[in-house]
Each structure stands twice: as C-alpha cells, then as structure tokens.
Amino acid sequence: MVLSSYDFVIAGGGTAGLVLARRLSEDANQSVLVVEAGSDQSDNLQAKIPAFYSTLLGGEADWNFASTAQPNLVGRTIQLNQGKGLGGSSIINAQVFAPPTQAIIDSWASLGNDGWNWDSLRDFYDKSYTYPLVPNPKQNNSDQGPIQTSFPLATHPIRKAWAETFERLGYRKADDLWSNGSVGAFSSLASVDPTTWERSQAANCYYDPIKHHENIHVLCNATVEKILFREGSTEAIGLQYHHDSITKSVTARKEVIIAAGALQSPKILELSGIGNRDTLAQHGIDVIKDLPGVGEGLQDHLGVDLGFETEGMETKDAIIRQDPEAVQQAMAEYTTNRTGILTASGILTYAYMPVHTLLSHDGHQRFRTLLEENRPNGGDLEGREHAGALALYGVAEKALLDPAMPSGAYLSFLGQYPIESDPETAERTLKLLPGKHLVLLGMLSHPTSRGSVHIQSSDVFDAPVIDPNYLSNPVDIEVFAEHMLYMQSLASSSPLSELLKQPPKPSHSISHLADLEGAKEYVRVRAVSMWHPAGTCAMLPQEIGGVVDSRLKVYGVKNLRVADSSIVPVLPPGNLQSTVYAVAERAAWLIKSEYGLKSDNI
C-alpha cells in the first residue's frame, strides 16, 4: 500500500533511482517511495537472457524516443532507446560495463564540482559491482558490489586476436581496467551474472534483495506529472503522479529526488515550473525557478559500424536471422547448461583510442587549427551559454590533442548489423545477410557538439523534443572519419585479419572507405546513437549553465535533487552504465551524510 508521506520520494525506478532507494532505505528509520512509469520486467526472459537485449527495443520496456531530423546526418531521425520499466536502461542495454578514464572524471572537478574527481569517485564505482572471481593479482576484489560482472564466452577467439592485434600496434591496456591508463584495448566486462548467466541489473541486484523491507515501496506503471511545492515558495514537498487513471500525490518529508534519466528529468523539471522562463511561458507553465540550463547541454555518443564476413568462429548471425533450428539449439544449450552464444550480448572486446593521425607533427598542427577555427563563438551565444560552451569545449580539446587520451572507442560485435543504407537517399532497410559476420564499431568518445531536450507541451504524456544536434561542430565529423579509417585498417591487421575472409570483404556494399571524405559521408549515412544521453541537468556552476551543484541540489530550489545521467557534465569515453551506478552511489552517500543516516563507510 502506498502511503501519503515518505522521507524520500524518488521519481524514476531506473538504474540510478533503484541505487538511491536501496542505499537510503538501509537506514530502517527512513521511508522511501519510488515512482516508476514502466512495469516490472523481472519475469521477462528477453530481459534475462543476455543475447536477447535487442528484442526489447521498441517494445513495452522501451520509451522508444526519436530525435528531431538531424541535418548533419542527412536529415535522418535517430532512434533513442531508453529503458521503461523497473531497472530502466539497465534492463535493455547491451550489458557493457566499461571503465571511465581518470582524466575525464578529473575534468568534472576542474569544471567547478568540488569532490567529483577520480580519487573520490573511484570508490563509488567499486561499491556498485563485483569483479569476476578470476585470478588477477592486479584487480582489487575486496569490494563486493550488487552488480555481478563477468567475461562471457571467455575463450572466444576474438578476445585473443583483438588483444594481440592491438598489442602489436602499441595499444594494449593494462590488466586492471580501472587503472590510470587511458588508451588501449581490453576484454569487455559485462553486467552478466557469472553463476546464473543472466543479465545483472538494478532491479534484480539492488531492489530485489530488499523489496520485502517495510520502509521501501515501489510503485510501477505510475507517471510522474510534476513536483509539488509549498505554496508561495520554491520548497519541494512531494510529487503529483498518474496511476490507475487517477491523479494522485505524495509528500516528501525530507527530499524529492529526480532520477528519470537525461531525456526525462529535464521534462519533469520543466513541467514543474523549473527551467527557462521563455520555454515555460510558451506552454503556459508558471515559473517556480528560472533556470535556463535545464534541458540544455545534451551530449550523446554516436556509433558507426563496419561489418566483415568471417568464418570459423561462433557468431550471433543465425540468432539475428531467427533461424528456427539455430534458435532452438541455442536455447537448449542455454537452459540446460547456461553456456553458448546466448550468454553474451555479442560485445566481447573494447579499445579506447586517440586520433592516430595526431601522432605526426603535421597532423597535430592540422587539428590544432581545426579546433581553433571551430571554438564556440560568443557572437552566436549569450554570456552564460558561451561560458559553459567554452568550458566544455576546453575539456574535449584537451582530450583530442593528447595522444595519451582517447577520442574514440572501438568495439567488436559477433554478428551482422542487418541494416542496409542507401548512399544517395540514406533510406534504411532491413537486409538479413547469409553467412557469418564480425562488426567493428567506432564510437565518437568526446563530441564537441551539444544539443537539447525540452517539453513540446504541458501534457506529461507527450514525448519531449530531443535534438542532439549531432556533428554540428565540424571537429566531430573530422575526428570520427579519422577513427573510421583507422578502424578499417584493423581488418587487415594480424591476427585479427585471420578471423576474416581474405581479402577482407565488407558486409555492406557501401562500407568500404576509400578516403577521409568517403569516411565522412559514410558516418553521415550510417551513424546511430549508442544510447548514452547525458548532461541535460548538468552539474556545473550556475553561471555557466549548471542545473545542480556539487551536492546535486537544484539551484534555487529547496529539498530537490537530480541524480542520474543528466547531471554528468562530460561523458566518459565508453558506455555510460558503470558511471551512472557510481553517480547514484555517491549521490546516496551525499544525502545520507547530510542527514546523518546510517551509511556504509567509504
């Protein structure tokens, strides 16, 4: 039974929201309510079996958002899959549990966020997960966090070939994935339980063990409508939500915490009267706090695939084609022995890489000039917006010019990406390919382009308007194209090349990149979101567009915090999952410290 009042009320039962609920409820004297728009997917086999993550996309467990038409991606709208259900995106992602880099986390502090550096945040990464119990003297196994991780298909030949290829190229990462080293290749850690070989996610790892506790309630299929405020003030006192076709409300005795993700948290703030006053006035919403940074600063990783025909190794191609015999055999192997191709998403290897051409003197000078020419222009931006853009651009610029820092991430996928793109019209059609394929995927790690997400009306059931503004800064397409050319060369590099049909044959006819301009065109036609939106309620000083301070409190509003990917000021170079867990763990620690609540020591 949902009560009328709790100590803490959390909007969003996703990755961050359930971490907060778990940690805050550890003090038995505190009561916690989580309001989640989606349903409980705990019995959904598609959410449990690692290889089936893509079958959830576009379904009940996905918000199924899409961007506005992107002019720099030949006018395409881009699918932005985000989890809708208990556990949020942790129930639909590809289970990649990638480390950040020390330099990028330290940049958070350099932007004005005291206490948010690598030395302080590292412990919260460790607190969230358990490293696989394999012999590794360089890895700290003392911390046993809720999320269970593993190396699925540990003996698959791609792991060895990938490591040896990058080692020959001088880019092998240290055995400790969370060490200070910033560039290099490594085997990809997955949020897959090494005992059950099921997805390990926020709902089954953080919430399930404590869901019987009397001081925590989770309400599913309930849509938050707005934050409630004490009359005539900016003090948050609760939430209004829609459940069972009825509008209801709940009071928070201590705090309201927004944890709805980078595409939904700014929406809740704006619907509640917190945001740019012009945006609010446009939709007839009374202003509680004029905060222009809400919904601005959207950043996301774009990814582009290069597929090659392969032979002699296990892939997901037959599963992707839904060949009945192959699916039946794989299911039998999985259900009987918890082995086989279904234990993995298909992503087994990773690499953080610099722009290779920067290693030459001429290349370095060329990029310096490019960065200077495309620095944010104060003439096009207002003062606060310009200051924030310059600060964030400076972080990206430093990463791009340092050959010891990654500006791209590469990964491999065991199976085809069955989408054909027309090079003239960019029309995309499903084309299932025969045979076996290995996809090399490049990701733009530190985009200099920023976008926005804002409400399109005062109706809570209307999706937000999402404009990532992909590749709007010419620096991004230049860097991305350089990475794609280098990644293409990997197909001819031994021993990775020995896993491919020779000479390397692209899976799709348009995916042979002849030169830099050809690579740029391919990126524009082929790029997709990696589903890592962040930065729309940025943790930054208010004078440069911040929405929350270093304690994650919303500027000018009492008893209100935001704690999810929306506060991330600069994306880490790879997948966002591990960082969202760390942010939520630290947010819980900050709250418990402030109220003197029972807390595990860190």
Stockholm file with secondary structure:
# STOCKHOLM 1.0

chainA/1-602         MVLSSYDFVIAGGGTAGLVLARRLSEDANQSVLVVEAGSDQSDNLQAKIPAFYSTLLGGEADWNFASTAQPNLVGRTIQLNQGKGLGGSSIINAQVFAPPTQAIIDSWASLGNDGWNWDSLRDFYDKSYTYPLVPNPKQNNSDQGPIQTSFPLATHPIRKAWAETFERLGYRKADDLWSNGSVGAFSSLASVDPTTWERSQAANCYYDPIKHHENIHVLCNATVEKILFREGSTEAIGLQYHHDSITKSVTARKEVIIAAGALQSPKILELSGIGNRDTLAQHGIDVIKDLPGVGEGLQDHLGVDLGFETEGMETKDAIIRQDPEAVQQAMAEYTTNRTGILTASGILTYAYMPVHTLLSHDGHQRFRTLLEENRPNGGDLEGREHAGALALYGVAEKALLDPAMPSGAYLSFLGQYPIESDPETAERTLKLLPGKHLVLLGMLSHPTSRGSVHIQSSDVFDAPVIDPNYLSNPVDIEVFAEHMLYMQSLASSSPLSELLKQPPKPSHSISHLADLEGAKEYVRVRAVSMWHPAGTCAMLPQEIGGVVDSRLKVYGVKNLRVADSSIVPVLPPGNLQSTVYAVAERAAWLIKSEYGLKSDNI
#=GR chainA/1-602 SS CCCSEEEEEEECCSHHHHHHHHHHTTSTTCCEEEECSSBCCTTCHHHHSGGGGGGGTTSTTBCCEECCCBGGGTTBCCEECCBCBTTGGGGTSCCBCCCCCHHHHHHHHHTTCTTCSHHHHHHHHHHHEECCCSCCTTSCCCCBCSEECBCSSTTCHHHHHHHHHHHHTTCBCCSSTTSSCCSEEEECCBSBCTTTCSBCCHIIIIIGGGTTCTTEEEECSEEEEEEEECTTSSBEEEEEEEETTEEEEEEEEEEEEECSCTTTHHHHHHHTTEECHHHHHHTTCCCSEECTTTTEEEBCCEEEEEEEEECSSCCSHHHHTTCHHHHHHHHHHHHHHSCSGGGSCSEEEEEEECCGGGGSHHHHHHHHHHHHHTSCCTTTSCHHHHHHHHHHHHHHHHHHHCTTSCSEEEEEEESCCCEEECTTTCCEEECCCSSEEEEEEEEESSCCCCEEEECSSSCTTSCCEEECCTTCSHHHHHHHHHHHHHHHHHTTSTTGGGGBCSSCCBSSTTCCCCSHHHHHHHHHHHCEECSCCBCTTCBSCGGGTCSBCTTCBBTTCBTEEECSGGGCSSCCSSCSHHHHHHHHHHHHHHHHHHHTCCCCCC
#=GC SS_cons         CCCSEEEEEEECCSHHHHHHHHHHTTSTTCCEEEECSSBCCTTCHHHHSGGGGGGGTTSTTBCCEECCCBGGGTTBCCEECCBCBTTGGGGTSCCBCCCCCHHHHHHHHHTTCTTCSHHHHHHHHHHHEECCCSCCTTSCCCCBCSEECBCSSTTCHHHHHHHHHHHHTTCBCCSSTTSSCCSEEEECCBSBCTTTCSBCCHIIIIIGGGTTCTTEEEECSEEEEEEEECTTSSBEEEEEEEETTEEEEEEEEEEEEECSCTTTHHHHHHHTTEECHHHHHHTTCCCSEECTTTTEEEBCCEEEEEEEEECSSCCSHHHHTTCHHHHHHHHHHHHHHSCSGGGSCSEEEEEEECCGGGGSHHHHHHHHHHHHHTSCCTTTSCHHHHHHHHHHHHHHHHHHHCTTSCSEEEEEEESCCCEEECTTTCCEEECCCSSEEEEEEEEESSCCCCEEEECSSSCTTSCCEEECCTTCSHHHHHHHHHHHHHHHHHTTSTTGGGGBCSSCCBSSTTCCCCSHHHHHHHHHHHCEECSCCBCTTCBSCGGGTCSBCTTCBBTTCBTEEECSGGGCSSCCSSCSHHHHHHHHHHHHHHHHHHHTCCCCCC
//
